[in-house]
Amino acid sequence: MLTILISAHLVIAMAAAGLTRLIGHRAFLLVAVLPAATFGWLVAQAPVVLAGGAVSEVAAWIPALRVELSFRLGLVQWLLALVVTGIGAVVLWYCRWYFAGVASQPRVVGLLTAFCAAMIGLVTADDLILLYVFWEATTVFSYLLIGHDPTRRANRSAALTALIVTTTGGLAMLVGLIALGQAAGTNSLAAIVAAPPSGALVMLAAPLILAGALSKSALAPFHFWLPGAMAAPTPISAYLHAAAMVKAGVYLVAVFAPVLAGQPGWRPAVWTLGALTLFLGGWRALR
């Protein structure tokens, strides 16, 4: 079902231009039904997830590289997916009035829906490589959404800065994910958490995966890209930077903590950089 729901979001995203031509800004209301329906399906899975179970789907993708279209809905994944779909539905609904009469409506409808699909895939992917694919998809869609108005220098500059920082962190994370998969002998996140590997490759993977999480969540020293990214329209900033994309780094730390938190430097780095980011945010707010 997760595969169908993610695919449906992507299909609707591609059809956004046609929908907007047909029904105008009411397309936002129609498209909002899809994340709302996904939210409803997630709520229906509560008895299984809250009882300690998981909803899993696996399909072959690239067998030669051990890469699968594998999705798993455990407690952490379920909570993040509820945030992504619930707030996504509300934001799309609100956009019907916010973007009324704006020429860029088709672009916004399509990109927000595609971003929602990428975020659902990111927080439910069980295959490490699939997780990275969705991770970078959110980076690309956020770049396009932050650069909403390409005639404004602030939008162009903020979008490019966000793209460079998060993509660089993502590439570091990719190396870490590959190293972790090699050490574990599997790309399944659930299997790795159930039987954490050890050794030099895991020690290498820990800081690289953490770098990806820190860059995505805009923690110090990667915090500088986020204030400028608020040049995007308010609903876009609310969804990307408050509700969804920045949470991706938090999610990454949470799901990999059982495997990597014991590695040298992981906990001190998270505590120190988290506290420093809080201090910097408070100081700049006072100024």
DRENBATI-622625 format. One line per 4 residues: number of its first residue (from 1); for each residue y, x, z of N, C-alpha, C, O, CB. Coordinates in steps of 0.1 Angstrom, whole numbers, always signed. Atoms other than C-alpha are relative to their C-alpha. Glycine has a CB too. Layout:
REM DRENBATI-622625
NUM = Y,X,Z,Y,X,Z,Y,X,Z,Y,X,Z,Y,X,Z; ...;
***
This chain:
REM DRENBATI-622625
1 = -12,+8,+0,+0,+0,+0,+13,+9,+0,+23,+5,-6,+0,-9,+12; -12,-9,+0,+24,+29,+7,+3,+5,-14,+15,+6,-18,-2,+11,+10; -2,-5,+14,+19,+42,-28,+6,-11,-8,+15,-8,-16,-14,+4,-6; -6,+11,+7,+27,+8,-42,+14,-2,+3,+23,-5,-5,-8,-13,+2;
5 = -14,+3,-5,+58,+3,-21,+10,+11,-5,+21,+8,-9,+0,-1,+15; -9,-11,+4,+72,+38,-29,+2,-1,-15,+13,+1,-20,-6,+14,+3; -1,+2,+14,+64,+32,-66,+10,-11,-4,+17,-10,-14,-13,-2,-6; -9,+12,+2,+82,-2,-65,+14,+4,+1,+23,+0,-6,-4,-11,+9;
9 = -14,-4,-2,+113,+14,-51,+5,+9,-12,+16,+7,-17,+1,+9,+13; -4,-9,+11,+113,+40,-79,+2,-8,-13,+11,-5,-21,-10,+11,-2; -2,+8,+12,+108,+14,-106,+13,-8,+0,+20,-9,-10,-13,-10,-1; -12,+8,-1,+136,-8,-93,+12,+9,-2,+22,+5,-7,+1,-7,+14;
13 = -11,-9,+1,+158,+23,-91,+3,+3,-15,+14,+4,-19,-3,+14,+7; -2,-2,+14,+152,+29,-128,+5,-12,-7,+12,-11,-18,-13,+5,-7; -4,+12,+6,+159,-7,-136,+14,-4,+5,+19,-15,+1,-10,-11,+2; -13,+4,-6,+192,-7,-116,+11,-3,-10,+18,-13,-8,+4,+11,+10;
17 = -11,+2,+10,+215,-4,-146,-1,-14,-6,+8,-21,-8,+0,+11,-10; +2,+13,+6,+199,-34,-163,+3,-12,+10,+9,-22,+6,-14,-1,-5; -2,+11,-10,+199,-55,-131,+15,-2,+2,+20,-14,+3,-7,+4,+13; -14,+2,-3,+236,-48,-125,+7,-6,-12,+17,-14,-10,+6,+14,+3;
21 = -6,+6,+12,+245,-57,-161,-2,-15,+0,+6,-23,-4,-5,+6,-13; +4,+14,+0,+227,-90,-156,+7,-8,+11,+12,-19,+8,-15,-2,+2; -5,+8,-12,+239,-101,-121,+11,+6,+7,+16,+1,+18,-11,-3,+9; -11,-7,-7,+267,-77,-112,-3,+5,+13,-14,+11,+16,+11,-10,+1;
25 = +2,-6,-13,+272,-67,-77,-10,-7,+9,-14,-2,+20,+14,+0,+8; +11,+7,-7,+246,-92,-65,-13,+7,-1,-22,+4,+6,-1,-14,-5; +12,-9,+1,+221,-66,-76,-3,+7,+13,-15,+9,+16,+2,+10,-11; +2,-6,-13,+226,-50,-42,-8,-9,+9,-17,-4,+16,+13,+4,+6;
29 = +8,+9,-8,+213,-81,-25,-14,-1,-4,-23,-2,+4,+7,-14,+0; +14,+2,+5,+183,-84,-48,-8,+13,+4,-19,+12,+8,+0,-2,-15; +7,-12,-2,+174,-47,-44,-3,+2,+15,-13,+8,+19,+8,+12,-5; +2,-1,-14,+178,-49,-6,-12,-7,+5,-18,-4,+16,+12,-6,+8;
33 = +13,+7,-4,+148,-72,-5,-12,+9,+1,-21,+7,+9,-3,-12,-10; +11,-9,+0,+125,-43,-13,-1,+8,+13,-12,+8,+19,+1,+9,-12; +2,-7,-13,+132,-21,+17,-2,-10,+12,-8,-6,+22,+13,+9,+3; +2,+9,-10,+134,-52,+38,-15,-5,+1,-21,-6,+12,+9,-13,-2;
37 = +14,+3,+1,+99,-62,+26,-9,+11,+6,-19,+9,+12,-4,-4,-14; +7,-11,-5,+87,-27,+33,+1,+1,+16,-9,+4,+22,+5,+13,-6; -2,+0,-14,+102,-29,+68,-10,-11,+7,-16,-8,+17,+14,-4,+4; +9,+11,-5,+82,-62,+73,-14,+5,+0,-22,+2,+10,+2,-12,-8;
41 = +14,-5,+0,+50,-45,+62,-3,+10,+11,-13,+10,+17,-3,+6,-14; +1,-10,-11,+56,-17,+86,-2,-6,+14,-10,-2,+22,+12,+10,+0; +1,+7,-13,+61,-41,+115,-14,-6,+1,-19,-6,+12,+11,-11,+0; +13,+6,-1,+28,-57,+106,-11,+10,+3,-22,+7,+8,-4,-6,-14;
45 = +10,-11,-4,+11,-23,+111,+1,+4,+15,-6,+13,+19,+2,+12,-9; -3,-4,-14,+24,-21,+147,-13,-1,+9,-15,+9,+16,+10,-9,+6; +12,+0,-9,-9,-32,+164,-9,+12,-2,-14,+18,+7,-8,-13,-3; +8,-12,+3,-28,-4,+146,+6,+13,+5,+0,+21,+12,-3,+1,-15;
49 = -7,-12,-3,-2,+23,+151,+2,+1,+15,+0,+12,+21,+14,+1,-7; -2,+0,-14,+7,+14,+187,-12,+2,+8,-12,+6,+20,+8,-12,+5; +13,-1,-7,-30,+14,+196,-5,+15,-1,-16,+18,+4,-10,-10,-5; +4,-14,+2,-31,+51,+186,-7,+3,-13,-12,+14,-16,-9,+4,+11;
53 = +7,-2,+13,-46,+45,+151,+10,+5,-10,+22,+8,-7,-6,-13,-4; -8,-4,+11,-32,+54,+117,-4,-7,-13,-16,-10,-14,+0,+16,-2; +3,+6,+14,-29,+39,+82,+0,+11,-10,+11,+18,-11,+10,-12,-3; +1,-12,+9,-40,+64,+56,-4,-5,-14,-11,-15,-17,-11,+10,+4;
57 = +3,+2,+14,-41,+65,+18,-2,+13,-7,+7,+22,-5,+11,-9,-8; +2,-13,+7,-55,+93,-4,-4,-3,-14,-13,-11,-17,-11,+9,+7; +3,+1,+14,-56,+97,-42,+1,+14,-6,+10,+22,-2,+8,-10,-8; -1,-13,+6,-63,+128,-63,+12,+2,-8,+17,-8,-14,-13,+2,-9;
61 = -12,-3,+8,-33,+145,-79,-2,+13,-8,-3,+12,-20,+12,+1,+9; +2,-13,+6,-38,+182,-86,-12,+7,+7,-10,+15,+15,+12,+9,+0; +11,-5,-8,-74,+190,-75,-2,+15,+0,-6,+21,+10,-13,-6,-6; +1,-15,+1,-73,+226,-87,+8,+7,+10,+4,+18,+14,+4,+5,-14;
65 = -9,-6,-10,-45,+233,-62,-2,-7,+13,+6,-4,+23,+14,-1,-5; +2,+7,-12,-59,+210,-35,+12,-9,+4,+14,-11,+16,-3,+10,+12; -12,+8,-3,-28,+188,-38,-4,-15,-2,-10,-18,-13,+12,+4,-9; +3,+14,+0,-33,+151,-31,+12,-9,+2,+22,-6,+8,-11,-4,+10;
69 = -10,+11,-4,-12,+119,-31,-5,-6,+13,-12,-17,+13,+1,-11,-12; +6,+3,-13,-20,+116,+6,+11,-5,+9,+21,+2,+11,-7,+11,+6; -10,+6,-9,+0,+93,+29,-7,-4,+13,-18,-9,+13,+7,-12,-6; +6,+4,-13,-6,+87,+66,+11,-5,+9,+22,+1,+10,-6,+13,+7;
73 = -10,+7,-9,+13,+64,+90,-5,+0,+14,-12,-9,+19,+2,-15,-5; +2,+0,-15,+10,+75,+126,+12,-5,+7,+21,-11,+1,-4,+15,+4; -11,+6,-8,+34,+67,+154,+14,+6,-4,+23,-1,-6,-2,+3,+15; -12,-7,+4,+61,+93,+144,+4,-5,-14,+16,-8,-16,-1,+15,+1;
77 = -3,+4,+13,+59,+84,+108,+4,-15,-1,+13,-19,-8,-13,+2,-9; -3,+14,-1,+60,+47,+116,+14,-2,+5,+21,-10,-1,-10,-8,+9; -13,+2,-6,+91,+50,+137,+11,+4,-11,+21,-3,-13,+2,+8,+12; -10,-4,+10,+110,+70,+110,+0,-9,-12,+11,-11,-17,-4,+15,-4;
81 = +0,+9,+12,+99,+47,+82,+7,-13,+3,+13,-19,-5,-15,-3,-4; -7,+11,-4,+112,+18,+102,+15,+2,-1,+23,-7,-6,-4,-5,+14; -14,-3,+0,+146,+35,+105,+5,+1,-15,+15,-5,-18,+2,+14,+6; -3,-2,+14,+146,+44,+68,+1,-13,-8,+11,-16,-15,-10,+9,-8;
85 = +0,+12,+7,+137,+10,+55,+10,-11,+6,+16,-18,-1,-14,-6,-1; -8,+10,-7,+155,-12,+81,+15,+3,-3,+22,-6,-7,-2,+0,+15; -14,-3,+2,+189,+6,+78,+3,+0,-15,+14,-3,-19,+3,+14,+6; -2,+0,+15,+184,+10,+40,+2,-14,-5,+11,-16,-13,-13,+6,-6;
89 = -2,+14,+5,+181,-28,+36,+14,-4,+4,+21,-11,-3,-11,-9,+7; -14,+4,-5,+213,-33,+58,+11,+6,-9,+20,+0,-12,+1,+3,+14; -10,-7,+8,+232,-7,+38,+2,-6,-14,+13,-8,-18,-3,+15,+0; -1,+6,+14,+223,-21,+4,+6,-14,+1,+14,-17,-8,-14,-1,-5;
93 = -6,+14,-1,+232,-56,+16,+15,+1,+2,+23,-6,-5,-6,-7,+12; -14,-2,-2,+266,-43,+28,+7,+5,-12,+19,+1,-15,+2,+9,+12; -6,-5,+12,+272,-25,-4,+4,-10,-10,+13,-8,-19,-10,+10,-7; -3,+11,+9,+273,-58,-23,+15,-3,+1,+22,-7,-9,-8,-13,+4;
97 = -15,+3,-2,+309,-63,-8,+8,+13,-2,+19,+13,-7,+3,-6,+13; -8,-13,+0,+319,-26,-5,+3,+5,-14,+13,+9,-17,-8,+11,+8; -1,-5,+13,+313,-18,-41,+3,-11,-10,+2,-9,-23,-13,+7,-5; -4,+10,+9,+324,-51,-56,+12,+4,-9,+22,+8,-4,+4,-13,+8;
101 = -10,-3,+9,+344,-45,-87,+1,+15,-3,+10,+19,-11,+13,-4,+5; +0,-15,+2,+336,-7,-87,-9,+2,-12,-20,-3,-13,-5,+8,+12; +7,-2,+13,+325,+6,-121,-13,+8,+2,-22,+7,-6,+8,+8,-9; +11,-8,-3,+299,+29,-105,-12,-7,+6,-21,-1,+11,+3,+12,+8;
105 = +10,+8,-6,+278,+0,-92,-15,+4,-4,-23,+6,+5,+2,-14,-2; +14,-3,+4,+246,+7,-113,-5,+13,+5,-16,+14,+9,-1,+0,-16; +4,-14,-5,+246,+44,-103,-3,-1,+15,-13,+5,+19,+11,+10,-3; +2,+0,-15,+249,+36,-66,-13,-8,+3,-21,-4,+12,+12,-7,+7;
109 = +12,+8,-2,+222,+9,-67,-12,+8,-3,-22,+9,+6,+0,-13,-9; +11,-7,+4,+198,+31,-85,-3,+12,+9,-14,+15,+14,+1,+5,-14; +2,-12,-8,+204,+63,-64,-4,-4,+14,-12,+3,+20,+13,+8,+0; +3,+4,-14,+203,+45,-30,-15,-4,+1,-21,-1,+10,+9,-11,+5;
113 = +14,+5,+0,+170,+28,-39,-10,+12,-2,-20,+13,+5,-2,-10,-11; +9,-12,+2,+155,+61,-52,+0,+9,+12,-10,+14,+16,+5,+8,-12; +0,-8,-12,+167,+79,-21,-9,-6,+11,-16,+1,+18,+15,+1,+5; +9,+7,-10,+150,+53,+1,-14,+2,-3,-22,+5,+6,+3,-15,-1;
117 = +14,-3,+4,+118,+58,-19,-4,+14,+5,-15,+17,+10,-2,-2,-15; +3,-14,-3,+120,+96,-14,-1,+2,+15,-10,+9,+20,+11,+9,-5; +1,-1,-15,+126,+92,+24,-12,-6,+5,-19,-1,+14,+12,-6,+6; +13,+7,-4,+97,+68,+28,-12,+10,-3,-21,+12,+5,-3,-13,-7;
121 = +10,-10,+4,+75,+94,+9,+0,+12,+9,-10,+17,+13,+2,+4,-14; -1,-12,-8,+88,+123,+30,-6,-3,+14,-13,+6,+19,+15,+4,+2; +4,+2,-14,+81,+107,+64,-15,-5,+1,-20,-6,+12,+9,-10,+7; +14,+5,+0,+46,+94,+54,-9,+9,-7,-21,+8,-6,+0,-14,-6;
125 = +9,-10,+8,+33,+123,+32,-9,+8,+10,-4,+13,+19,+9,+9,-9; +10,-8,-8,+2,+139,+47,-3,+13,-7,-8,+22,+0,-13,-8,+3; +2,-13,+7,-1,+166,+20,+12,+9,+1,+23,+4,-2,-4,-3,-15; -11,-9,-2,+21,+196,+26,+9,+1,-12,+21,+1,-12,-4,+14,+5;
129 = -8,-1,+12,+31,+200,-10,+6,-13,-4,+18,-13,-9,-10,+5,-12; -6,+13,+3,+37,+163,-15,+12,-2,+9,+22,-7,+5,-10,-11,+2; -11,+0,-9,+59,+165,+16,+12,+7,-6,+24,+3,-5,-3,+5,+14; -10,-8,+6,+79,+192,-1,+7,-6,-12,+19,-6,-14,-5,+14,-4;
133 = -5,+7,+12,+82,+172,-33,+11,-10,+4,+21,-11,-2,-11,-6,-8; -9,+11,-4,+98,+143,-15,+12,+6,+8,+23,+1,+7,-7,-10,+10; -11,-7,-6,+119,+167,+6,+11,+4,-9,+23,+2,-7,-5,+13,+8; -9,-4,+11,+135,+181,-25,+6,-12,-7,+17,-11,-12,-6,+10,-9;
137 = -5,+12,+6,+138,+147,-40,+12,-6,+8,+22,-10,+2,-11,-11,-2; -11,+5,-8,+160,+136,-11,+13,+9,-2,+24,+5,-1,-4,+0,+15; -11,-10,+3,+181,+168,-17,+8,-4,-13,+20,-4,-13,-5,+14,+0; -6,+3,+13,+187,+159,-53,+8,-13,+0,+19,-14,-5,-11,+0,-11;
141 = -7,+13,+0,+195,+123,-47,+13,+0,+9,+23,-6,+6,-9,-11,+5; -12,-1,-9,+219,+132,-18,+11,+7,-7,+23,+4,-6,-4,+7,+13; -10,-7,+8,+236,+156,-41,+8,-9,-10,+20,-9,-11,-6,+12,-8; -6,+9,+10,+242,+129,-67,+9,-11,+8,+19,-16,+3,-11,-7,-8;
145 = -7,+10,-7,+253,+104,-40,+13,+5,+7,+23,-1,+7,-9,-6,+11; -12,-6,-6,+277,+128,-22,+11,+2,-11,+23,+0,-9,-3,+13,+7; -10,-2,+11,+293,+136,-56,+3,-13,-7,+3,-13,-20,-6,+10,-10; -2,+13,+5,+299,+99,-61,+11,-1,-10,+10,-7,-21,+3,-10,+11;
149 = -12,+0,+9,+333,+104,-77,+2,+14,-5,+9,+22,+1,+13,-6,+7; -1,-13,+5,+331,+135,-99,+14,+5,-4,+16,+16,-7,-9,+2,-12; -14,-4,+3,+368,+134,-106,+7,+5,+12,+18,+11,+10,+8,-13,-6; -7,-6,-12,+376,+143,-70,-7,+13,+4,-19,+14,+4,-2,-11,+11;
153 = +5,-13,-3,+373,+179,-61,-8,+0,+13,-17,+8,+14,+12,+10,+1; +7,+0,-13,+363,+171,-25,-15,-4,-2,-23,+1,+5,+7,-10,+9; +14,+5,+3,+332,+152,-38,-8,+11,-6,-20,+13,-2,+0,-13,-8; +7,-10,+7,+322,+179,-62,-3,+12,+9,-15,+17,+9,+8,+5,-12;
157 = +2,-11,-8,+326,+207,-37,-10,-3,+11,-18,+6,+14,+14,+5,+6; +9,+4,-11,+309,+189,-8,-15,-2,-5,-24,+3,+1,+4,-13,+6; +14,+2,+6,+279,+179,-31,-6,+13,-3,-18,+15,+0,+1,-9,-12; +6,-13,+3,+274,+215,-43,-3,+8,+12,-14,+14,+12,+10,+7,-9;
161 = +3,-8,-13,+276,+230,-8,-12,-6,+6,-21,+2,+10,+12,-1,+9; +12,+6,-6,+251,+205,+5,-13,+3,-8,-23,+6,-2,+1,-15,+1; +11,-4,+9,+228,+212,-25,-5,+14,+3,-17,+16,+4,+4,-2,-14; +4,-15,-1,+229,+250,-21,-7,+2,+14,-17,+9,+15,+12,+8,-1;
165 = +6,-2,-13,+223,+249,+17,-13,-6,+2,-23,+1,+7,+10,-5,+11; +13,+7,-2,+195,+224,+18,-11,+4,-9,-22,+4,-5,+2,-15,-1; +10,-5,+10,+178,+237,-13,-5,+14,+4,-17,+16,+4,+5,+0,-14; +4,-13,-5,+178,+272,+1,-10,-1,+12,-20,+6,+13,+12,+9,+4;
169 = +9,+2,-12,+163,+260,+34,-13,-6,-5,-23,-3,+1,+7,-10,+9; +12,+6,+5,+138,+239,+14,-9,+10,-7,-21,+9,-5,+3,-11,-10; +9,-10,+6,+126,+269,-6,-7,+9,+11,-18,+13,+9,+9,+9,-9; +6,-8,-12,+121,+289,+27,-11,-9,+6,-22,-3,+9,+11,+3,+10;
173 = +10,+8,-6,+102,+259,+40,-13,-1,-9,-24,-1,-4,+5,-14,+2; +11,+0,+9,+80,+258,+9,-9,+12,+2,-22,+11,+2,+5,+0,-15; +8,-12,-3,+69,+294,+15,-8,-2,+13,-20,+2,+14,+9,+12,+0; +7,+3,-13,+61,+284,+51,-11,-10,-1,-22,-8,+5,+10,-4,+10;
177 = +11,+11,+1,+41,+253,+41,-12,+6,-7,-23,+3,-4,+6,-12,-8; +12,-6,+7,+20,+273,+16,-7,+10,+9,-20,+10,+9,+5,+8,-12; +6,-9,-10,+14,+300,+43,-8,-7,+10,-19,-3,+13,+10,+9,+7; +7,+8,-10,+4,+274,+68,-13,-7,-6,-23,-7,+0,+9,-11,+6;
181 = +12,+6,+7,-19,+256,+43,-11,+11,-2,-23,+8,-1,+4,-6,-13; +10,-10,+2,-36,+289,+35,-7,+4,+13,-19,+6,+13,+7,+13,-6; +6,-3,-13,-41,+297,+72,-10,-10,+5,-20,-7,+11,+11,+3,+10; +9,+11,-5,-56,+263,+79,-11,-3,-10,-21,-9,-6,+9,-12,+2;
185 = +11,+3,+10,-77,+261,+47,+1,-15,-5,-8,-20,-11,-13,+2,+6; -2,+14,+5,-62,+226,+40,+15,-3,+0,+22,+4,+7,-7,-10,+10; -14,+4,+1,-30,+210,+30,+3,-13,+8,+14,-19,+7,+4,-2,-14; -1,+13,-7,-36,+179,+52,+8,+3,+13,+3,+10,+22,-13,-7,+2;
189 = -8,-2,-12,-9,+177,+79,-8,-5,+12,-8,+1,+23,+13,-7,-1; +8,+6,-11,-32,+155,+101,-11,+10,+4,-14,+11,+16,-6,-14,-4; +10,-9,-3,-60,+180,+98,+5,+13,+7,-2,+18,+16,-8,+4,-13; -6,-12,-6,-38,+209,+107,+4,-3,+14,+2,+6,+23,+13,+5,-9;
193 = -4,+4,-13,-24,+191,+137,-12,-1,+9,-12,+2,+21,+8,-13,+1; +12,+2,-7,-59,+182,+148,-7,+13,+4,-13,+15,+15,-10,-8,-7; +6,-13,-2,-71,+219,+145,+10,+10,-3,+9,+16,-14,-14,+1,-7; -10,-10,+3,-41,+242,+147,-5,+14,-3,-13,+19,+5,+11,+1,+11;
197 = +5,-13,+3,-47,+275,+129,+8,+11,+8,+18,+7,+15,+1,+3,-15; -8,-11,-6,-35,+309,+142,-1,+12,-9,-8,+12,-19,-6,+3,+14; +0,-12,+8,-28,+343,+129,+13,+4,-6,+23,-3,-3,-10,-1,-11; -12,-6,+5,-2,+363,+110,+7,-10,-10,+19,-12,-9,-2,+13,-8;
201 = -6,+9,+9,+3,+336,+83,+7,-12,+8,+18,-16,+3,-10,-6,-9; -6,+10,-8,+11,+310,+110,+13,+5,+6,+23,-2,+7,-9,-5,+11; -12,-6,-5,+36,+334,+126,+11,+1,-11,+23,-1,-8,-3,+14,+6; -9,-1,+11,+52,+338,+92,+6,-14,-3,+18,-16,-6,-6,+6,-13;
205 = -3,+14,+4,+52,+300,+85,+10,-6,+10,+19,-14,+6,-12,-9,+0; -8,+7,-10,+69,+290,+118,+15,+1,-2,+22,-9,-3,-3,+6,+14; -15,-1,+2,+105,+304,+112,+4,-5,-13,+15,-10,-15,+4,+15,+1; -4,+5,+13,+104,+295,+75,+1,-16,+0,+10,-21,-6,-10,+5,-10;
209 = +0,+15,-1,+95,+258,+82,+12,-4,+9,+19,-14,+6,-13,-5,+6; -11,+3,-8,+121,+258,+110,+13,+1,-7,+23,-7,-5,+0,+9,+13; -13,-2,+8,+148,+271,+86,+2,-12,-9,+14,-17,-10,-1,+13,-9; -1,+12,+8,+141,+241,+63,+5,-11,+9,+14,-19,+4,-13,-3,-7;
213 = -4,+11,-8,+145,+217,+92,+14,+1,+5,+22,-8,+5,-10,-1,+13; -13,-2,-5,+176,+233,+106,+11,-2,-11,+21,-8,-9,+2,+14,+5; -10,+2,+10,+194,+233,+72,+1,-15,-4,+12,-19,-7,-5,+8,-13; -1,+15,+4,+185,+196,+65,+7,-8,+11,+15,-17,+8,-14,-5,-2;
217 = -7,+7,-11,+197,+185,+100,+13,+5,+3,+20,+0,+12,-9,+1,+12; -14,-6,-1,+229,+206,+97,+2,+5,+14,+13,+4,+20,+10,-11,-3; -2,-7,-12,+223,+225,+129,+6,+13,-2,+4,+19,-13,-14,+1,+8; -6,-14,+1,+242,+257,+136,-11,+10,-3,-22,+9,+3,+8,+4,+12;
221 = -12,-4,+8,+245,+280,+116,+2,-7,-13,+10,-3,-21,+1,+14,-2; -1,+7,+13,+240,+255,+88,+9,-13,+1,+8,-21,-8,-14,-4,-5; -7,+13,-2,+263,+228,+102,+12,-2,-9,+17,-13,-10,+5,+0,+14; -12,+0,+7,+292,+236,+79,+0,-10,-12,+10,-14,-17,+4,+13,-5;
225 = +1,+8,+12,+279,+215,+50,+2,-15,+3,+7,-23,-6,-13,+2,-7; +1,+15,-3,+278,+181,+68,+14,-6,+0,+16,-17,-5,-7,-2,+13; -13,+7,+0,+315,+174,+75,+6,-3,-14,+11,-14,-16,+11,+8,+8; -5,+2,+13,+325,+179,+39,-8,-11,-8,-2,-18,-16,-1,+12,-8;
229 = +8,+10,+7,+296,+156,+28,+5,-14,+3,+1,-23,-4,-14,+2,+4; -5,+13,-3,+314,+127,+44,+11,-4,-10,+16,-15,-9,+6,+0,+14; -9,+4,+11,+336,+127,+13,-6,-12,-8,+1,-19,-15,+3,+11,-9; +7,+11,+7,+310,+102,+0,+5,-13,+6,+10,-14,+17,-15,+1,+1;
233 = -3,+13,-5,+317,+65,+3,-7,-3,+14,-18,+1,+16,-3,-11,-10; +5,+3,-14,+312,+51,+39,-15,-4,+0,-22,+1,+8,+8,-10,+6; +14,+5,-1,+279,+32,+33,-10,+12,-4,-21,+13,+2,-3,-12,-9; +9,-11,+3,+264,+63,+16,-1,+10,+11,-12,+15,+14,+5,+7,-13;
237 = +0,-9,-11,+274,+86,+44,-8,-6,+12,-15,+2,+18,+15,+3,+4; +7,+6,-11,+261,+61,+69,-15,+1,-1,-22,+4,+8,+4,-14,+2; +14,+0,+2,+227,+60,+53,-6,+15,-1,-15,+18,+6,-3,-7,-13; +5,-14,+2,+223,+97,+42,+1,+8,+13,-9,+14,+18,+7,+6,-11;
241 = -3,-10,-10,+239,+115,+71,-1,-5,+14,-1,+4,+23,+13,+6,-2; +2,+6,-14,+235,+92,+101,-14,-5,+2,-20,-4,+12,+10,-10,+3; +12,+7,-2,+203,+73,+94,-12,+6,-6,-23,+4,-1,+1,-14,-5; +12,-4,+8,+180,+91,+70,-1,+15,-2,-10,+21,+5,+0,-7,-13;
245 = +3,-13,+4,+184,+125,+55,+0,+11,+11,-8,+19,+12,+9,+5,-11; -2,-9,-11,+196,+144,+86,-12,-2,+9,-16,+8,+16,+13,-2,+7; +11,+2,-9,+167,+128,+105,-13,+7,-6,-23,+9,+2,-3,-15,+1; +12,-6,+5,+143,+145,+81,-3,+13,+7,-15,+17,+9,+2,+3,-15;
249 = +2,-12,-7,+148,+178,+99,-6,-2,+14,-14,+5,+18,+13,+8,+1; +5,+4,-14,+142,+161,+133,-15,-3,-2,-23,+0,+7,+8,-12,+5; +14,+4,+3,+110,+146,+118,-9,+13,-2,-20,+13,+4,-1,-9,-12; +8,-12,+2,+98,+180,+106,-3,+8,+12,-14,+12,+15,+8,+9,-10;
253 = +2,-7,-13,+103,+196,+140,-10,-7,+8,-19,-1,+15,+13,+2,+8; +9,+8,-9,+85,+167,+157,-15,+1,-5,-24,+3,+3,+4,-14,-1; +14,+0,+5,+54,+167,+134,-7,+13,+1,-19,+14,+2,+0,-6,-14; +6,-13,+0,+50,+204,+133,+0,+7,+14,-6,+18,+16,+7,+9,-9;
257 = +0,-5,-13,+56,+210,+170,-14,+3,+6,-16,+13,+12,+8,-9,+10; +14,-3,-5,+19,+206,+180,-6,+13,-6,-15,+19,+1,-8,-12,-2; +6,-12,+6,+11,+234,+156,+8,+13,+2,+2,+23,+4,-2,-3,-15; -9,-12,+1,+41,+258,+157,+8,+2,+13,+14,+13,+14,+9,-2,-11;
261 = -8,-2,-12,+58,+252,+191,-4,+12,+8,+4,+17,+16,+0,-12,+8; +5,-11,-8,+36,+279,+206,+3,+14,-6,+1,+24,+0,-14,-1,+2; -3,-12,+7,+47,+305,+181,+13,+7,+6,+22,+0,+11,+2,-2,-15; -11,-7,-6,+72,+332,+193,+13,-4,-6,+15,-4,-18,-2,+15,-1;
265 = -13,+3,+4,+108,+321,+191,+2,-15,-4,+14,-19,-5,+3,+8,-11; -2,+14,+5,+102,+284,+180,+8,-8,+11,+19,-13,+7,-14,-7,-2; -7,+8,-10,+112,+267,+213,+14,+6,+3,+24,-2,+4,-8,+0,+13; -13,-5,-2,+141,+291,+221,+10,-3,-11,+22,-6,-9,+0,+15,+3;
269 = -9,+3,+12,+155,+286,+186,+4,-14,+0,+16,-17,-2,-7,+4,-13; -3,+15,+0,+153,+248,+188,+10,-3,+11,+20,-10,+9,-12,-8,+1; -9,+3,-12,+169,+247,+223,+14,+6,-2,+24,-1,-1,-6,+6,+13; -13,-7,+1,+196,+273,+216,+9,-6,-11,+20,-9,-9,-2,+15,-2;
273 = -8,+5,+11,+207,+261,+182,+4,-15,+2,+14,-19,-3,-8,+2,-13; -3,+14,-3,+205,+224,+193,+12,-1,+9,+21,-9,+7,-12,-7,+5; -11,+0,-10,+227,+231,+223,+13,+5,-6,+24,+0,-4,-3,+9,+12; -12,-5,+7,+251,+252,+202,+7,-10,-9,+19,-11,-10,-3,+13,-8;
277 = -5,+10,+10,+254,+224,+176,+7,-11,+8,+18,-16,+4,-11,-6,-8; -6,+10,-9,+262,+199,+204,+14,+5,+5,+23,-3,+5,-9,-4,+12; -13,-6,-5,+289,+222,+218,+10,+0,-12,+22,-4,-10,-2,+14,+5; -10,-1,+12,+305,+228,+183,+5,-14,-4,+16,-16,-6,-7,+7,-11;
281 = -4,+13,+3,+304,+191,+176,+10,-6,+9,+20,-12,+5,-12,-9,-1; -9,+5,-11,+321,+182,+209,+14,+7,-1,+24,+1,+0,-6,+2,+13; -12,-8,+1,+347,+210,+205,+8,-4,-12,+21,-6,-11,-3,+15,-1; -7,+4,+12,+356,+200,+170,+5,-14,+1,+16,-18,-5,-8,+2,-13;
285 = -5,+14,-2,+359,+163,+180,+12,+0,+9,+21,-8,+6,-12,-8,+6; -11,-1,-8,+383,+173,+207,+13,+4,-7,+24,+0,-5,-2,+9,+12; -11,-5,+8,+405,+192,+182,+4,-10,-10,+14,-7,-17,-5,+13,-7;
***
